[in-house]
């Protein structure tokens, strides 16, 4: 297969143990330590991504698994998932600007979805959004044997 330059090298991506350890550091930080719902949300989305279930991470799934909302969840009437995602994004930004400023692993939650972007600091924090999506796809492909990252 010809290398796709839109996807980063997988050598710059952290392994799942490193990601889980870093997640615990984030959750214990001052940005998250007194926010149990934000902790639960971030723990869930990162765990699902590491388990290779990023494609299943839709609003009703997050509502059911994080907020224990039953099958009658109506996203038009309930914005709890979107609101909490916004809070988690703000807390991640606060963490990264403070305690996590020199971290080697970076976990972000890009707007418009619930799939976290997980990368190493050396893999380029200021890449355009499209390049970051390719990076996420490359990272997630590490946890799905026999599957290659989708092309954009």
Residue frames relative to the residue before (quaternion, step in Angstrom):
aa qw qx qy qz dx dy dz
X 1.0000 0.0000 0.0000 0.0000 0.00 0.00 0.00
X 0.4399 -0.6911 0.5113 0.2597 3.57 -0.97 0.84
X 0.5023 -0.6554 0.4585 0.3284 3.61 -0.86 0.85
X 0.2810 -0.7404 0.5889 0.1613 3.55 -1.03 0.82
X 0.3359 -0.7891 0.4806 0.1830 3.57 -0.38 1.21
X 0.5771 0.5784 -0.3978 0.4173 3.62 1.19 -0.21
X 0.6864 0.4136 -0.2732 0.5321 3.56 1.27 -0.26
X 0.4483 -0.7099 0.4683 0.2753 3.58 -0.85 0.90
X 0.6190 -0.5084 0.4398 0.4061 3.49 -1.31 0.24
X 0.4461 -0.7009 0.4854 0.2723 3.57 -0.93 0.84
X 0.5180 0.6426 -0.4290 0.3670 3.60 1.18 -0.12
X 0.6740 0.4828 -0.2994 0.4722 3.62 1.17 -0.38
X 0.5962 0.5814 -0.3613 0.4195 3.59 1.24 0.01
X 0.4698 -0.6896 0.4706 0.2869 3.60 -0.95 0.84
X 0.4667 -0.6487 0.5069 0.3231 3.58 -1.18 0.47
X 0.6977 -0.5140 0.2994 0.3992 3.58 -1.23 0.45
X 0.6196 0.5325 -0.3565 0.4533 3.64 1.02 -0.65
X 0.6487 0.5110 -0.3079 0.4726 3.54 0.98 -0.88
X 0.6455 0.5161 -0.3177 0.4647 3.59 0.99 -0.84
X 0.6698 0.4965 -0.3060 0.4596 3.60 0.87 -0.92
X 0.6400 0.5118 -0.3224 0.4737 3.60 1.00 -0.75
X 0.6632 0.4925 -0.2988 0.4779 3.55 0.98 -0.84
X 0.6040 0.5530 -0.3514 0.4537 3.58 1.03 -0.74
X 0.6587 0.5037 -0.3146 0.4619 3.59 0.90 -0.85
X 0.6186 0.5334 -0.3376 0.4678 3.58 1.09 -0.71
X 0.6473 0.5097 -0.3119 0.4732 3.58 0.96 -0.85
X 0.6891 0.4994 -0.2884 0.4388 3.58 0.85 -0.97
X 0.6829 0.4622 -0.2800 0.4916 3.60 1.17 -0.55
X 0.5069 0.6706 -0.4134 0.3499 3.60 1.25 -0.20
X 0.6537 -0.5167 0.3748 0.4065 3.55 -1.26 0.29
X 0.6028 0.5702 -0.3601 0.4265 3.61 1.12 -0.50
X 0.7989 0.2793 -0.1240 0.5180 3.61 1.12 -0.67
X 0.5260 0.7050 -0.4011 0.2558 3.61 1.09 -0.59
X 0.7753 0.2859 -0.1828 0.5327 3.61 1.01 -0.61
X 0.6105 0.5184 -0.3523 0.4842 3.58 1.15 0.63
X 0.1409 -0.8529 0.4952 0.0868 3.62 0.42 1.17
X 0.6462 0.5109 -0.3408 0.4530 3.60 0.97 -0.69
X 0.6408 0.5013 -0.3223 0.4840 3.60 1.00 -0.78
X 0.6191 0.5350 -0.3377 0.4652 3.59 1.04 -0.75
X 0.6714 0.5028 -0.2949 0.4576 3.56 0.86 -0.99
X 0.6375 0.5343 -0.3136 0.4580 3.58 0.98 -0.89
X 0.7102 0.4531 -0.2689 0.4669 3.59 0.74 -1.06
X 0.6255 0.5324 -0.3392 0.4585 3.60 0.97 -0.80
X 0.6641 0.5122 -0.3041 0.4518 3.59 0.94 -0.88
X 0.7217 0.4489 -0.2857 0.4427 3.62 0.66 -1.03
X 0.6417 0.4964 -0.3336 0.4801 3.60 1.02 -0.70
X 0.6481 0.5261 -0.3160 0.4510 3.59 0.93 -0.86
X 0.6638 0.4950 -0.3014 0.4726 3.57 0.94 -0.86
X 0.6402 0.5163 -0.3259 0.4663 3.59 0.97 -0.79
X 0.6761 0.4879 -0.2967 0.4657 3.59 0.93 -0.88
X 0.6706 0.4866 -0.2884 0.4799 3.58 1.16 -0.61
X 0.5433 -0.6493 0.3878 0.3645 3.60 1.28 0.05
X 0.5726 0.6024 -0.3773 0.4084 3.58 1.20 0.37
X 0.2071 0.8161 -0.5155 0.1593 3.60 1.10 0.61
X 0.6455 0.5362 -0.3290 0.4330 3.60 1.00 -0.75
X 0.6744 0.4916 -0.2889 0.4690 3.60 1.19 -0.47
X 0.5479 0.6548 -0.3806 0.3553 3.58 1.26 -0.16
X 0.1725 0.7728 -0.5756 0.2042 3.52 0.25 1.37
X 0.7220 -0.4731 0.2990 0.4069 3.55 -1.25 0.43
X 0.6817 0.4750 -0.3265 0.4506 3.68 0.79 -0.80
X 0.6227 0.5299 -0.3410 0.4639 3.60 1.08 -0.67
X 0.6546 0.4909 -0.3102 0.4841 3.59 0.91 -0.88
X 0.6330 0.5401 -0.3295 0.4460 3.60 0.96 -0.86
X 0.6956 0.4745 -0.2747 0.4643 3.58 0.91 -0.90
X 0.7603 0.4189 -0.2178 0.4461 3.58 0.79 -1.01
X 0.7411 0.3883 -0.2281 0.4980 3.60 1.02 -0.71
X 0.8097 0.2775 -0.1158 0.5040 3.56 0.91 -0.92
X 0.4014 -0.7528 0.4405 0.2795 3.58 1.33 0.15
X 0.3363 0.7184 -0.5300 0.2998 3.56 1.01 0.81
X 0.4604 -0.7246 0.4493 0.2473 3.54 -0.78 1.05
X 0.7704 -0.3916 0.2728 0.4228 3.53 -1.37 -0.03
X 0.6322 0.5311 -0.3536 0.4396 3.60 1.18 -0.21
X 0.2733 0.7746 -0.5193 0.2360 3.59 1.19 0.50
X 0.0516 -0.7806 0.6229 -0.0088 3.57 -0.83 1.05
X 0.3099 -0.8007 0.4821 0.1745 3.57 -0.24 1.25
X 0.5760 0.5731 -0.3911 0.4323 3.60 1.17 -0.31
X 0.7409 0.3865 -0.2130 0.5062 3.58 1.13 -0.63
X 0.7724 0.2695 -0.1398 0.5579 3.58 1.15 -0.53
X 0.1168 -0.8194 0.5599 0.0387 3.57 -0.61 1.12
X 0.2620 0.8168 -0.4890 0.1583 3.61 1.23 0.30
X 0.6684 0.4989 -0.3156 0.4525 3.61 0.90 -0.84
X 0.6742 0.4832 -0.2960 0.4737 3.59 0.87 -0.91
X 0.6512 0.5137 -0.3181 0.4592 3.58 0.97 -0.83
X 0.6840 0.4716 -0.2985 0.4697 3.60 0.89 -0.87
X 0.5982 0.5462 -0.3613 0.4618 3.60 1.06 -0.67
X 0.6397 0.5207 -0.3155 0.4691 3.57 1.01 -0.81
X 0.6471 0.5080 -0.3127 0.4748 3.60 0.98 -0.82
X 0.6510 0.5088 -0.3150 0.4669 3.58 0.97 -0.86
X 0.6294 0.5284 -0.3376 0.4591 3.61 0.96 -0.79
X 0.6624 0.4977 -0.3017 0.4718 3.57 0.94 -0.90
X 0.6627 0.4987 -0.3073 0.4665 3.60 0.93 -0.85
X 0.6293 0.5155 -0.3343 0.4758 3.61 1.01 -0.75
X 0.6411 0.5168 -0.3200 0.4685 3.58 0.95 -0.84
X 0.6509 0.5080 -0.3112 0.4706 3.60 0.96 -0.89
X 0.6440 0.5212 -0.3144 0.4634 3.57 0.96 -0.88
X 0.7072 0.4785 -0.2682 0.4461 3.58 0.81 -1.00
X 0.6702 0.4689 -0.3036 0.4887 3.58 1.13 -0.52
X 0.7382 0.3659 -0.2103 0.5263 3.60 1.22 -0.39
X 0.8510 0.1720 -0.0692 0.4914 3.54 -0.46 -1.29
X 0.7643 0.3960 -0.2029 0.4667 3.59 0.98 -0.77
X 0.3107 0.8022 -0.4731 0.1901 3.58 1.25 0.18
X 0.7817 0.3020 -0.1752 0.5168 3.61 1.03 -0.64
X 0.3251 0.7688 -0.4932 0.2450 3.60 1.21 0.35
X 0.4272 -0.7003 0.5129 0.2529 3.54 -1.13 0.65
X 0.7173 0.3171 -0.2135 0.5825 3.60 1.25 -0.43
X 0.1180 -0.7896 0.6008 0.0410 3.55 -0.95 0.90
X 0.0900 -0.7645 0.6375 0.0320 3.55 -0.92 1.00
X 0.0151 -0.7834 0.6203 -0.0364 3.55 -0.77 1.10
X 0.2127 -0.7261 0.6313 0.1703 3.54 -1.32 0.29
X 0.2480 -0.8100 0.5123 0.1412 3.59 0.04 1.28
X 0.5640 -0.5992 0.4529 0.3430 3.54 -1.13 0.70
X 0.7443 0.4169 -0.3014 0.4259 3.52 -1.21 0.59
X 0.8105 0.0867 -0.0633 0.5758 3.59 1.21 0.10
X 0.4612 -0.6862 0.5031 0.2517 3.52 -1.34 -0.06
X 0.4973 0.6308 -0.4317 0.4104 3.57 1.28 0.34
X 0.3440 -0.7633 0.5040 0.2120 3.60 -0.59 1.09
X 0.3363 -0.6780 0.6170 0.2155 3.50 -1.30 0.57
X 0.0305 -0.8069 0.5884 -0.0425 3.57 -0.56 1.19
X 0.1656 0.7889 -0.5679 0.1666 3.56 -0.69 1.09
X 0.4877 -0.5959 0.5220 0.3668 3.52 -1.33 0.06
X 0.6227 -0.5493 0.3981 0.3899 3.54 -1.17 0.53
X 0.6575 0.5271 -0.3059 0.4431 3.60 1.05 -0.70
X 0.6239 0.5803 -0.3491 0.3901 3.60 1.19 -0.31
X 0.6538 -0.5756 0.3041 0.3857 3.57 1.20 0.30
X 0.1543 -0.8471 0.5057 0.0537 3.53 0.01 1.29
X 0.7425 0.4188 -0.2397 0.4646 3.60 1.06 -0.47
X 0.3101 0.7568 -0.5200 0.2464 3.56 1.09 0.62
X 0.5854 -0.5657 0.4309 0.3894 3.58 -1.13 0.49
X 0.6873 -0.5137 0.3323 0.3916 3.55 -1.20 0.61
X 0.6484 0.5247 -0.3283 0.4432 3.62 0.92 -0.85
X 0.6537 0.4959 -0.3140 0.4777 3.60 0.98 -0.79
X 0.6335 0.5244 -0.3376 0.4579 3.60 1.03 -0.73
X 0.6161 0.5338 -0.3523 0.4597 3.61 1.02 -0.70
X 0.6456 0.5113 -0.3175 0.4701 3.57 0.99 -0.82
X 0.6237 0.5384 -0.3265 0.4632 3.54 1.08 -0.75
X 0.6444 0.5097 -0.3171 0.4738 3.58 0.96 -0.83
X 0.6487 0.5155 -0.3205 0.4590 3.57 0.91 -0.89
X 0.6451 0.5093 -0.3205 0.4708 3.59 0.98 -0.79
X 0.6451 0.5159 -0.3180 0.4653 3.57 0.97 -0.84
X 0.6947 0.4791 -0.2883 0.4526 3.57 0.80 -0.97
X 0.6075 0.5652 -0.3602 0.4263 3.58 1.09 -0.60
X 0.5493 0.6107 -0.3977 0.4087 3.59 1.18 -0.38
X 0.7388 0.4110 -0.2086 0.4917 3.57 1.12 -0.63
X 0.6755 0.4000 -0.2964 0.5439 3.57 1.26 0.28
X 0.2533 -0.8066 0.5125 0.1502 3.59 0.12 1.25
X 0.8148 0.2571 -0.2115 0.4747 3.52 -1.04 0.87
X 0.6499 0.4735 -0.3155 0.5038 3.57 1.27 -0.11
X 0.2239 -0.7568 0.5937 0.1568 3.54 -1.01 0.72
X 0.6142 -0.5530 0.4099 0.3860 3.55 -1.20 0.49
X 0.4921 -0.6633 0.4691 0.3126 3.59 -0.96 0.79
X 0.4275 -0.6756 0.5370 0.2692 3.52 -1.18 0.60
X 0.3278 -0.7338 0.5584 0.2056 3.56 -1.16 0.61
